[in-house]
């Protein structure tokens, strides 16, 4: 009876450990997806930037200021998400196959 209980508790502990890693892997995947989306958004914004050949300098200056603010916000969001990704990777352990695939 004590052996059965101990066996049950060991199985439960293993399941909790696996659940923890699964949740971390999901968080890593979600962080990667979010970073990719932000990078795509950055690329789209760069493609939308007005050309300097525009005759309306005041409008062009206003657009450039908006893009600088947008770019700095995107950079901040990317930095935050990258820090979060590094935290999740450190929690999961770099030796895990899933983590090795996502690391450069």
Buried (B, 14 or more C-beta within 10 A) or exposed (E): EEEEEEEEEEEEEEEEEEEEBEEBBEBBEBBBEBBEEBEEBBEEEEEEEEEEEEEEEEEBEEBEEEBEEBBEEBEEBBEEBEEBBEBBBEBBEEEBEBBEEBEE
